[in-house]
Amino acid sequence: MFNMSDFIEENLTEGYLNRAFFKNQVKIFALNYLNRGQIEQECFDRITKFVEDNEPYPEEGVEPPEE
């Protein structure tokens, strides 16, 4: 079954990683989806945390350091 929230989250995070969207664009898009009721607060939080954790754009082929 199609899950709109998963679709939105996946596409916003992938769009950020492949540089189709800037950090602020992803946050604005996510907020708009939240305000329209297409995603829940938890999904919004995951999206914004993902962007913050991957700022600046990760370099291609470079693994993030382990914490």
Backbone bond lengths (Angstrom), bond angles and torsions (degrees), N, CA, C in turn:
res aa  C-N    CA-C-N  psi(-1)  N-CA   C-N-CA  omega(-1)  CA-C   N-CA-C  phi
1 M - - - 1.434 - - 1.529 109.58 -
2 F 1.294 117.00 141.22 1.450 122.56 -178.26 1.527 110.56 -73.33
3 N 1.329 116.43 131.82 1.458 121.98 178.93 1.522 108.19 -116.96
4 M 1.334 116.96 108.85 1.459 122.24 -176.25 1.524 112.11 -61.06
5 S 1.322 117.31 -41.42 1.454 121.15 -178.65 1.534 111.09 -61.40
6 D 1.332 116.69 -45.59 1.475 120.37 177.72 1.519 111.16 -62.49
7 F 1.320 116.30 -41.15 1.465 121.65 179.12 1.524 110.76 -60.41
8 I 1.319 116.53 -47.28 1.463 121.04 -179.41 1.522 110.62 -63.41
9 E 1.324 116.74 -47.99 1.468 120.56 -179.54 1.523 111.60 -60.09
10 E 1.307 116.41 -47.04 1.465 120.23 -179.16 1.527 111.56 -62.12
11 N 1.307 117.01 -44.07 1.459 119.83 -176.78 1.524 112.93 -72.60
12 L 1.315 118.09 -34.81 1.460 119.43 176.19 1.526 111.38 -68.49
13 T 1.334 117.19 -42.71 1.462 119.20 -179.73 1.525 111.11 -70.31
14 E 1.317 117.65 -41.10 1.469 120.14 177.00 1.522 110.76 -66.00
15 G 1.320 116.38 -39.16 1.462 120.20 177.66 1.512 112.24 -62.13
16 Y 1.325 116.03 -35.27 1.459 119.95 176.25 1.531 110.60 -69.00
17 L 1.329 116.42 -45.82 1.466 119.96 -177.85 1.520 112.76 -64.02
18 N 1.343 117.12 -36.25 1.466 118.18 -179.88 1.521 111.96 -92.20
19 R 1.332 115.17 12.20 1.464 123.79 173.15 1.517 114.81 66.42
20 A 1.322 116.08 24.23 1.456 119.95 173.94 1.527 110.01 -75.53
21 F 1.355 116.35 -28.80 1.461 122.24 -179.82 1.516 109.51 -126.67
22 F 1.323 115.38 145.05 1.455 121.15 171.91 1.527 109.08 -83.94
23 K 1.322 115.94 165.12 1.466 122.42 -179.32 1.527 111.45 -52.11
24 N 1.318 117.16 -49.92 1.463 120.18 -177.16 1.520 112.28 -66.86
25 Q 1.323 117.27 -33.30 1.462 119.97 176.91 1.516 110.82 -63.11
26 V 1.320 116.78 -45.03 1.463 120.76 -179.54 1.522 109.87 -60.78
27 K 1.318 116.83 -43.28 1.460 120.23 179.99 1.526 111.56 -64.58
28 I 1.307 117.50 -42.00 1.469 121.10 178.70 1.518 110.49 -66.23
29 F 1.319 117.42 -45.49 1.468 120.51 178.33 1.529 110.28 -58.90
30 A 1.341 116.05 -46.16 1.466 120.28 -178.84 1.527 110.62 -61.92
31 L 1.322 117.05 -41.54 1.462 119.88 178.69 1.525 111.15 -63.54
32 N 1.318 116.96 -39.92 1.465 120.43 177.31 1.531 111.16 -62.52
33 Y 1.329 117.19 -43.14 1.467 120.38 177.75 1.532 110.69 -63.62
34 L 1.338 116.28 -38.97 1.463 120.67 178.30 1.530 110.13 -63.77
35 N 1.308 117.09 -46.92 1.465 121.26 -178.87 1.524 112.35 -63.74
36 R 1.329 117.11 -30.11 1.472 120.54 178.32 1.526 112.53 -85.93
37 G 1.323 116.47 -2.82 1.457 120.30 178.59 1.522 114.16 78.93
38 Q 1.327 117.11 16.08 1.459 119.92 179.97 1.519 112.81 -84.82
39 I 1.335 116.79 -19.44 1.464 121.90 172.10 1.518 107.51 -133.97
40 E 1.331 115.63 160.06 1.458 122.46 177.81 1.533 109.08 -94.66
41 Q 1.322 115.24 167.60 1.467 120.87 -179.79 1.532 112.06 -56.71
42 E 1.334 117.43 -38.76 1.469 120.79 -179.52 1.524 111.39 -61.92
43 C 1.315 116.68 -40.41 1.460 121.23 178.57 1.522 109.79 -66.72
44 F 1.322 116.76 -44.23 1.461 121.32 177.21 1.526 110.21 -57.07
45 D 1.323 116.64 -45.34 1.464 121.24 179.64 1.522 112.03 -62.00
46 R 1.335 117.16 -41.10 1.473 120.68 178.42 1.533 110.86 -63.74
47 I 1.317 116.50 -42.09 1.468 120.52 -179.46 1.521 110.46 -63.63
48 T 1.328 117.23 -49.46 1.463 119.35 -178.28 1.521 111.43 -66.50
49 K 1.331 117.77 -36.43 1.473 120.12 176.63 1.525 110.62 -65.28
50 F 1.321 116.97 -40.55 1.458 120.91 178.48 1.524 110.84 -58.42
51 V 1.324 116.11 -46.51 1.464 120.41 -179.03 1.523 110.30 -64.30
52 E 1.317 117.12 -44.19 1.468 120.60 179.23 1.530 111.23 -63.22
53 D 1.326 117.20 -40.66 1.463 121.25 -179.56 1.519 112.26 -69.11
54 N 1.322 117.71 -21.93 1.462 121.38 -177.14 1.522 112.35 -111.06
55 E 1.314 118.05 20.35 1.458 122.92 178.36 1.511 108.24 -97.25
56 P 1.296 122.74 134.65 1.466 124.07 -6.50 1.513 110.24 -71.41
57 Y 1.321 115.61 176.21 1.465 119.47 -178.64 1.524 110.06 -46.09
58 P 1.330 117.19 132.60 1.474 118.58 176.16 1.526 109.90 -67.15
59 E 1.310 115.56 142.28 1.459 120.06 177.92 1.524 109.26 -72.63
60 E 1.304 115.54 141.65 1.459 119.82 -179.20 1.523 109.93 -65.49
61 G 1.325 115.53 133.59 1.448 121.08 177.05 1.518 114.18 81.45
62 V 1.313 118.22 -1.28 1.462 121.31 179.97 1.513 108.44 -106.92
63 E 1.318 115.30 124.19 1.451 121.01 178.45 1.521 109.61 -79.05
64 P 1.336 118.30 139.56 1.462 119.54 176.58 1.525 110.76 -65.88
65 P 1.335 117.11 148.15 1.458 118.72 -179.99 1.524 111.07 -65.77
66 E 1.342 115.28 146.13 1.463 120.14 178.83 1.513 108.59 -80.57
67 E 1.334 115.09 141.20 1.466 119.18 -178.38 1.503 111.05 -94.65
